[in-house]
Amino acid sequence: MFDLAQTPFGHAHDSFDFTRFHVSRQTLTALAYEQSIPFCGDLVAPDPGHPDPVIEYLAGALASRANLLERETDTLFSDWIALAFHTHILTTYCDSKSRIGRKSNSLPPRRLEQICKWIDERLGDSLSLAAIAGEAGMSSTSFARAFRNATGETPHQWLMKARIRRAQDLLLATELSILAISLACGFVDQSHLTRAFARVVGITPGQWRRIRRE
């Protein structure tokens, strides 16, 4: 971490890769309001070159996910990482000035049922946290918190399980190939479904289909 107000510089003796994040003040202010945490003034880094293991692990999670899947049909995982990134910046590096109120983050059971049904009807589509939150009439941050409070799962976790349930229905009721089922349920490819299915169910889709049809 570097404070750009101090005009930092360094000497690089070997080639290296880097990523620079631009976080707008508007984004941080809106997030502060939604989470009822201190309003963000200026970002302040403790000392030049300060290491931040939280950001390192968040970046590592994104990199590992990209290496594992190469591409995804939705952005829910990266959206969740982005929320964690922004919240960490806000609570760790902001020069706090005042405390402000927070909007209600509740998601009534009837509304939760409607949202889950809306997602179920679009399992094969590319979904984002912003799109789902918009359907609920909430900001991404408020919806993510409210959904987790109501279900015990992040929207991404719930979506993956819903897609697996749909895949199970198709495995039993149709003769579609596992690849066709994967695409119909919103997975990138067959291997994506197989990994997710085995992680949740304990066996592969092919094994599950054979056992259920015996």
One Martini backbone bead per residue (centre of mass of N, CA, C, O) as a GRO file, in nm:
protein
  214
    1MET     BB    1   0.097   0.036   0.022
    2PHE     BB    2   0.028   0.374  -0.106
    3ASP     BB    3   0.076   0.721  -0.075
    4LEU     BB    4   0.021   0.950  -0.328
    5ALA     BB    5   0.070   1.222  -0.163
    6GLN     BB    6   0.393   1.129  -0.131
    7THR     BB    7   0.534   1.041  -0.384
    8PRO     BB    8   0.619   0.756  -0.462
    9PHE     BB    9   0.916   0.542  -0.496
   10GLY     BB   10   1.111   0.309  -0.708
   11HIS     BB   11   1.330   0.026  -0.764
   12ALA     BB   12   1.356  -0.176  -1.055
   13HIS     BB   13   1.546  -0.476  -1.144
   14ASP     BB   14   1.285  -0.624  -1.237
   15SER     BB   15   1.037  -0.772  -1.368
   16PHE     BB   16   0.675  -0.692  -1.336
   17ASP     BB   17   0.354  -0.728  -1.196
   18PHE     BB   18   0.047  -0.521  -1.196
   19THR     BB   19  -0.232  -0.381  -1.002
   20ARG     BB   20  -0.470  -0.113  -1.032
   21PHE     BB   21  -0.689   0.048  -0.808
   22HIS     BB   22  -1.003   0.220  -0.846
   23VAL     BB   23  -1.159   0.409  -0.581
   24SER     BB   24  -1.428   0.575  -0.528
   25ARG     BB   25  -1.578   0.795  -0.319
   26GLN     BB   26  -1.871   0.722  -0.388
   27THR     BB   27  -1.852   0.422  -0.318
   28LEU     BB   28  -1.765   0.455  -0.018
   29THR     BB   29  -2.000   0.628   0.077
   30ALA     BB   30  -2.227   0.427   0.010
   31LEU     BB   31  -2.117   0.193   0.182
   32ALA     BB   32  -2.120   0.339   0.454
   33TYR     BB   33  -2.423   0.384   0.466
   34GLU     BB   34  -2.517   0.082   0.443
   35GLN     BB   35  -2.311  -0.015   0.702
   36SER     BB   36  -2.272   0.189   0.936
   37ILE     BB   37  -1.999   0.340   0.885
   38PRO     BB   38  -1.762   0.541   0.867
   39PHE     BB   39  -1.693   0.806   0.706
   40CYS     BB   40  -1.505   0.881   0.419
   41GLY     BB   41  -1.230   1.035   0.357
   42ASP     BB   42  -0.923   0.962   0.351
   43LEU     BB   43  -0.672   0.770   0.239
   44VAL     BB   44  -0.457   0.571   0.464
   45ALA     BB   45  -0.131   0.476   0.488
   46PRO     BB   46   0.088   0.374   0.721
   47ASP     BB   47   0.321   0.283   0.510
   48PRO     BB   48   0.548   0.233   0.292
   49GLY     BB   49   0.471  -0.080   0.165
   50HIS     BB   50   0.225  -0.193   0.289
   51PRO     BB   51   0.103  -0.487   0.379
   52ASP     BB   52  -0.193  -0.689   0.255
   53PRO     BB   53  -0.336  -0.994   0.315
   54VAL     BB   54  -0.632  -0.958   0.231
   55ILE     BB   55  -0.585  -0.867  -0.061
   56GLU     BB   56  -0.412  -1.106  -0.138
   57TYR     BB   57  -0.637  -1.325  -0.091
   58LEU     BB   58  -0.848  -1.209  -0.280
   59ALA     BB   59  -0.672  -1.224  -0.532
   60GLY     BB   60  -0.617  -1.529  -0.506
   61ALA     BB   61  -0.912  -1.618  -0.540
   62LEU     BB   62  -0.946  -1.509  -0.826
   63ALA     BB   63  -0.710  -1.660  -0.956
   64SER     BB   64  -0.801  -1.948  -0.884
   65ARG     BB   65  -1.072  -1.933  -1.026
   66ALA     BB   66  -0.959  -1.873  -1.310
   67ASN     BB   67  -0.781  -2.134  -1.328
   68LEU     BB   68  -1.023  -2.334  -1.290
   69LEU     BB   69  -1.246  -2.198  -1.516
   70GLU     BB   70  -1.158  -1.922  -1.686
   71ARG     BB   71  -1.483  -1.912  -1.700
   72GLU     BB   72  -1.807  -1.750  -1.657
   73THR     BB   73  -2.167  -1.697  -1.645
   74ASP     BB   74  -2.106  -1.524  -1.387
   75THR     BB   75  -2.047  -1.259  -1.109
   76LEU     BB   76  -2.089  -1.340  -0.805
   77PHE     BB   77  -1.806  -1.398  -0.701
   78SER     BB   78  -1.671  -1.123  -0.779
   79ASP     BB   79  -1.876  -0.948  -0.630
   80TRP     BB   80  -1.806  -1.050  -0.345
   81ILE     BB   81  -1.511  -0.968  -0.350
   82ALA     BB   82  -1.564  -0.666  -0.395
   83LEU     BB   83  -1.708  -0.617  -0.127
   84ALA     BB   84  -1.471  -0.702   0.050
   85PHE     BB   85  -1.270  -0.497  -0.056
   86HIS     BB   86  -1.426  -0.234   0.009
   87THR     BB   87  -1.467  -0.287   0.312
   88HIS     BB   88  -1.169  -0.301   0.387
   89ILE     BB   89  -1.088  -0.021   0.297
   90LEU     BB   90  -1.295   0.136   0.473
   91THR     BB   91  -1.202   0.000   0.764
   92THR     BB   92  -0.871   0.058   0.727
   93TYR     BB   93  -0.808   0.348   0.530
   94CYS     BB   94  -0.997   0.549   0.665
   95ASP     BB   95  -1.072   0.882   0.747
   96SER     BB   96  -1.266   0.929   0.998
   97LYS     BB   97  -1.562   1.156   1.078
   98SER     BB   98  -1.848   0.997   1.080
   99ARG     BB   99  -2.175   0.894   1.174
  100ILE     BB  100  -2.411   0.692   0.997
  101GLY     BB  101  -2.678   0.568   0.876
  102ARG     BB  102  -2.898   0.282   0.809
  103LYS     BB  103  -3.048   0.076   0.622
  104SER     BB  104  -3.253  -0.162   0.569
  105ASN     BB  105  -3.172  -0.540   0.551
  106SER     BB  106  -3.434  -0.671   0.500
  107LEU     BB  107  -3.594  -1.002   0.401
  108PRO     BB  108  -3.875  -1.107   0.347
  109PRO     BB  109  -4.008  -1.410   0.289
  110ARG     BB  110  -4.177  -1.334   0.037
  111ARG     BB  111  -3.944  -1.190  -0.111
  112LEU     BB  112  -3.747  -1.425  -0.110
  113GLU     BB  113  -3.924  -1.615  -0.277
  114GLN     BB  114  -3.934  -1.436  -0.530
  115ILE     BB  115  -3.629  -1.427  -0.584
  116CYS     BB  116  -3.580  -1.733  -0.606
  117LYS     BB  117  -3.772  -1.768  -0.844
  118TRP     BB  118  -3.628  -1.574  -1.036
  119ILE     BB  119  -3.366  -1.737  -1.044
  120ASP     BB  120  -3.482  -2.015  -1.132
  121GLU     BB  121  -3.578  -1.890  -1.419
  122ARG     BB  122  -3.233  -1.812  -1.466
  123LEU     BB  123  -3.005  -2.042  -1.457
  124GLY     BB  124  -2.899  -2.009  -1.771
  125ASP     BB  125  -2.802  -1.738  -1.700
  126SER     BB  126  -2.639  -1.435  -1.665
  127LEU     BB  127  -2.550  -1.340  -1.336
  128SER     BB  128  -2.579  -1.069  -1.107
  129LEU     BB  129  -2.587  -0.898  -0.820
  130ALA     BB  130  -2.718  -0.641  -0.933
  131ALA     BB  131  -2.964  -0.777  -1.069
  132ILE     BB  132  -3.085  -0.909  -0.816
  133ALA     BB  133  -3.099  -0.655  -0.640
  134GLY     BB  134  -3.281  -0.496  -0.833
  135GLU     BB  135  -3.526  -0.689  -0.805
  136ALA     BB  136  -3.533  -0.613  -0.483
  137GLY     BB  137  -3.466  -0.301  -0.443
  138MET     BB  138  -3.144  -0.309  -0.397
  139SER     BB  139  -2.844  -0.307  -0.304
  140SER     BB  140  -2.581  -0.512  -0.316
  141THR     BB  141  -2.500  -0.496  -0.017
  142SER     BB  142  -2.777  -0.527   0.119
  143PHE     BB  143  -2.857  -0.792  -0.020
  144ALA     BB  144  -2.623  -0.975   0.064
  145ARG     BB  145  -2.685  -0.954   0.366
  146ALA     BB  146  -2.986  -1.033   0.368
  147PHE     BB  147  -2.955  -1.310   0.231
  148ARG     BB  148  -2.764  -1.434   0.441
  149ASN     BB  149  -2.949  -1.394   0.687
  150ALA     BB  150  -3.191  -1.570   0.558
  151THR     BB  151  -3.004  -1.841   0.446
  152GLY     BB  152  -2.675  -1.873   0.509
  153GLU     BB  153  -2.605  -1.759   0.216
  154THR     BB  154  -2.481  -1.678  -0.061
  155PRO     BB  155  -2.584  -1.613  -0.371
  156HIS     BB  156  -2.375  -1.804  -0.503
  157GLN     BB  157  -2.434  -2.059  -0.337
  158TRP     BB  158  -2.734  -2.079  -0.405
  159LEU     BB  159  -2.704  -2.095  -0.713
  160MET     BB  160  -2.539  -2.356  -0.729
  161LYS     BB  161  -2.755  -2.537  -0.591
  162ALA     BB  162  -2.981  -2.479  -0.793
  163ARG     BB  163  -2.829  -2.594  -1.041
  164ILE     BB  164  -2.801  -2.879  -0.926
  165ARG     BB  165  -3.099  -2.942  -0.895
  166ARG     BB  166  -3.162  -2.912  -1.195
  167ALA     BB  167  -2.965  -3.131  -1.289
  168GLN     BB  168  -3.106  -3.364  -1.141
  169ASP     BB  169  -3.373  -3.347  -1.292
  170LEU     BB  170  -3.247  -3.397  -1.578
  171LEU     BB  171  -3.106  -3.668  -1.518
  172LEU     BB  172  -3.385  -3.819  -1.460
  173ALA     BB  173  -3.597  -3.697  -1.700
  174THR     BB  174  -3.359  -3.731  -1.911
  175GLU     BB  175  -3.126  -3.784  -2.208
  176LEU     BB  176  -2.930  -3.584  -2.163
  177SER     BB  177  -2.641  -3.467  -2.165
  178ILE     BB  178  -2.413  -3.336  -1.952
  179LEU     BB  179  -2.346  -3.097  -2.127
  180ALA     BB  180  -2.637  -2.995  -2.178
  181ILE     BB  181  -2.702  -2.959  -1.878
  182SER     BB  182  -2.486  -2.758  -1.808
  183LEU     BB  183  -2.587  -2.529  -1.999
  184ALA     BB  184  -2.888  -2.520  -1.893
  185CYS     BB  185  -2.770  -2.445  -1.582
  186GLY     BB  186  -2.508  -2.232  -1.619
  187PHE     BB  187  -2.262  -2.375  -1.706
  188VAL     BB  188  -1.977  -2.369  -1.883
  189ASP     BB  189  -1.929  -2.687  -1.842
  190GLN     BB  190  -1.887  -3.009  -1.756
  191SER     BB  191  -1.658  -2.967  -1.546
  192HIS     BB  192  -1.806  -2.759  -1.376
  193LEU     BB  193  -2.035  -2.941  -1.286
  194THR     BB  194  -1.869  -3.174  -1.170
  195ARG     BB  195  -1.731  -3.017  -0.943
  196ALA     BB  196  -1.985  -2.901  -0.805
  197PHE     BB  197  -2.137  -3.166  -0.764
  198ALA     BB  198  -1.918  -3.319  -0.597
  199ARG     BB  199  -1.902  -3.110  -0.366
  200VAL     BB  200  -2.212  -3.146  -0.278
  201VAL     BB  201  -2.282  -3.468  -0.327
  202GLY     BB  202  -1.992  -3.663  -0.380
  203ILE     BB  203  -2.055  -3.704  -0.689
  204THR     BB  204  -2.105  -3.752  -1.001
  205PRO     BB  205  -2.342  -3.720  -1.237
  206GLY     BB  206  -2.310  -4.001  -1.362
  207GLN     BB  207  -2.325  -4.163  -1.097
  208TRP     BB  208  -2.599  -4.055  -1.002
  209ARG     BB  209  -2.766  -4.154  -1.241
  210ARG     BB  210  -2.707  -4.458  -1.215
  211ILE     BB  211  -2.808  -4.501  -0.924
  212ARG     BB  212  -3.107  -4.385  -0.972
  213ARG     BB  213  -3.161  -4.613  -1.218
  214GLU     BB  214  -3.133  -4.901  -1.063
   0.00000   0.00000   0.00000
